[in-house]
Amino acid sequence: MKQLFLILLCLSFAGVRSQNLLINQSNGTKTAYLLSNLRKISFDSGNLLIQKTDNSIGEFIISGLRSLNFSSTTTGLINPFVKLSKTSLNVYPNPVVDVLNIDMSSIQNQTGKICIYTVEGMLMLTQVISNESIVSIKLNSLQNGIYICRFGNGEEFKTTRIIKK
């Protein structure tokens, strides 16, 4: 209950001045929403519900949240097109509706991060991976459009363009 109160308090102060909502989950996954694309943020039975203007709903278990951040700019974003490998990531299906699969078998060190960026460079999702040959990422919280999928492990970076339908 105390955690719910703190979240509501943060929403009431930060929501007016912000353009983005970033949800950081305890498992390392990050999800970003543009506030202009949100219809309603609510809490129900221990869950945070995000209803977008297209009526799709993102659902998060409150006890699994590390933080909610509101900002007018994306912080910590390094140009996602630097140090790119000559080969791109093998992703399927592309275009993707809900779940994007990423084939990591061509990468020697498969421990790192997969990030999904808008074409404007805004970080939308982050998933930490560790020695997984196939990684599946749920993209149902993203609006339809073109995104950049980038894998980085400190030694190499691979990227590819994806289309969300």
N, C-alpha and C positions, 0 to 999 in steps of 0.2 A: 504494500500500500504506500509506503514511504517512497519507494522508487517511482511509482505512478505519479505521486504528487510532484516530485522533482521534475519529471518529464513534462508534466502539464505546465509547471512554472516556467520551464525553459521555453516551451512553445508559446506561452503568452507574451514573454518579453522579446524573444528573438524573431518571431514570425513576421512581424510587421515590416522590419527593415531588410529582410533577407530575400534573396532570389533563388537560393538552392537549399535543399534539405539533403543532408548526407547521413545515412543510417549506417553505423559501424556495429557489426555483430561480433559476438565473442569468438566466433570461429574464424575471424579475419575477413569475412566477406563484407564489402562495402556496396551500398546501393545509393545512387543519387537521383533526386527528383528536382525538376524545375518547379518552383512554387506556382508559377502561372499555369502549369498543367495539372494542378491538384484541385479537386473539388472539395474533399473532406478528409480530415485526419481525426480518427476516433480511437477509443480504447474500449475493448469488449472482452470480458472473461480472460484477462491476462494477455491479451493480444493487442498489438498496435495495428490498426487498419488504415491503409492509405488508399483513398479512392481518387483515381485520376479523372480528368474531364472526359475521357473516352469510356468511362464507367468500369475500367479494369481495376482490380483491387490487389494491392500488395499487402501481405499479412506477415507480421513478425511477432514472435513470442517475446514478450517484454523481458522475461528473465534471461533471454539469449542476446540482449542488446548491450553493447559496451557503451555507446553514446549516440546521441542525435545532435548534429551540428547544423546551424544555419549560417550561410555566408552569402556575400554578394559576389565573391570571386572564388575560383578554385585555387587552393593553396597547395604548395608542394608539387606542382606539376612541372616536370621537366619536358622539354620538347619531345613528344613521343616518336619523332622520326629520326632521332640521332642514333648512330652506331647500329644501323640496321644490317642484318645479314643479307647476303645476296639471294637467299632462299626465303620463302615466306612460310607461314604456318599452314598446315593442311587442316582445313576446317570443313565440317559438313553437318547438316545440310546448309547450303548457302544459295539462296536466301533461307533464313531460319525463322520459324514461327515462335517456338517456346524454348527449346533446349539446343544449344550449340555444342557440338562435339569437336574437340581439338586433338588431333593425332600428334603426340609428342615423341614418337618412336625415332624421328630423325635427329633428335636433340640428345647430346651425350649427357649433360648435367640437367636432369629434369626437375631439379628443385629450384623453385623461384616463384615469380608472381605472373599471373595473367591479368591484364588490365583491359577494360573496354572503354574507349574514348569516343566522344562525338567527333565529327569532322572539324569542329571548332576547337578541339583539344581539351574539352572538359571531361574529367574522369567520372565515369558512370558506375563502374563495377570493378572490384578487385577480388581476386581469389588466389590465396597462397596454395601452392601445390608442392608435393614431395614425391618424386619418383613414380609418377603415374604415366602410363603409356597413352591412355585416352582420358581426357578431362572433359566432363560435361558441366556446362554452365547454364543456369536458368536465366533466360533473357525476357521473361514475360513482364517484367517491370519496366522495360524500355519501350518507348514509342517507336512506331514504324519509321525506318530511315536507314541511313548509311552510317556505319560505325567502324572504328579501327580496333582490331584485336591485337594486343601486343604481349609477347612473352619476354621476360627478362630474368636472368639469373646472375647478373654481375659480370659474366664472361661474354655472353652473347645475347643479342636481342633479335627476335623475329616478329614480323608483323604481317597482317593481312587485312584487307577490307572485307567487312561483312554487311549483309543487307538484312534488316529486321523487317519482317512482314507481319 
